[in-house]
Amino acid sequence: MWDYSEKVMDHYKNPRNVGEIENADAIGEAGSLSCGDMLKLYLKVNDKGIITDAKFQTFGCGSAVASSSILTEMVIGKHIDEARKITNKEIVDALGGLPPEKMHCSVMGHEALEAAIANYYNEEITFNKSEDIVCNCFNISKTFLENEIRNNNLKTLEDVINYTKAGGACGRCQGKIKDILNNINSETKKPQQLTKTQMIIKINNIIEQYIAPELRKDGGDVELIDVQDNKVMVKLSGRCHACNRSQLTLTHFVEATLKQHIDENIEIVQV
C-alpha cells in the first residue's frame, strides 16, 4: 500500500474546483483513457491575463484527482505567464510528496496546464506530437521523454515508468528508453574542464563545506596546499596530524568526498 500525505488524501476526498467552465478562455487535455488517466483543465482569464477561475475533470486514481485539484488552486490568481512556470515538481511539493509510482499524475497535470496555456495563446501544441514515438502503448515521443528525464533528473527505467508510464505496458520500448537514458546520463558525466585556479577554489569550497567541519568536531583540521593535475596535496593538523589512523581519514573520507563532489580521478597526497 502506498503512503500518501495528508494533503493528498484531503484533495482526493475533498477535491476543489471539479467541473467544467462554460465559455472557458483556455482548455487543455492530457493523458488518455487507454492510459488509465485523463485530465481536462479549464481556465477563465480576465483582460489583464489573470486566471480568475480553474476547474478540472479527470478520470484516474486518487493521485490524479489530488494533483488536478491542487493545480487549480495553484493557478487561480496568477497571471497566465506566471502559471506557465509551474513545474510538476512544484505540484508534487504542494501535495507534500507522491509515491514514486504515482509521479506521472503530476506530470499529467503539468502537461494539461501547458496545453491550456498554448490553447489560450493559439499556439500549436508540438509537445509530445513528434512522429518519433517511442512508446506506442501510451503514444509517448522521444522529445517528451528527453524533456522529462532532464527536467526531473531521472536515472533509471523504473523512474521513467513512474513519471511517464512509458515502458510500463507491453515493455517492447524499454530498450529504446534505456538508450535515451544512457545518452542523457552520459552527457552529465562528462568532466568539466577547469583551470588550476578554478580547481583550487572548488576543492577549497568542498573542504570547508563538507570535510573540515567533521574533522574539527574531533579536534582535527585539514589544509589544501596545492593541486597538480589530479593530485591534491593536503596537510592534516590538530589531532588528525598525530592520529595513527590519519591515512584512513585521508583515503576513506577526504579523498572519497572530493571524488564524490568533483572528480573520481582525484588522488590525495599528504604533505
Secondary structure, 3 states (H helix, E strand, C coil): CCCCCHHHHHHHHCCCCECCCCCCCEEEEEEECCCCEEEEEEEEECCCCEEEEEEEEEECCHHHHHHHHHHHHHHCCCEHHHHCCCCHHHHHHHCCCCCHHHHHHHHHHHHHHHHHHHHHCCCCCCCCCCCCEEECCCCEEHHHHHHHHHHCCCCCHHHHHHHHCCCCCCCCCHHHHHHHHHHHHHHHCCCCCCCHHHHHHHHHHHHHHHHHHHHHHCCEEEEEEEEECCEEEEEEEEHHHHCCCHHHHHHHHHHHHHHHHCCCCCEEEEC
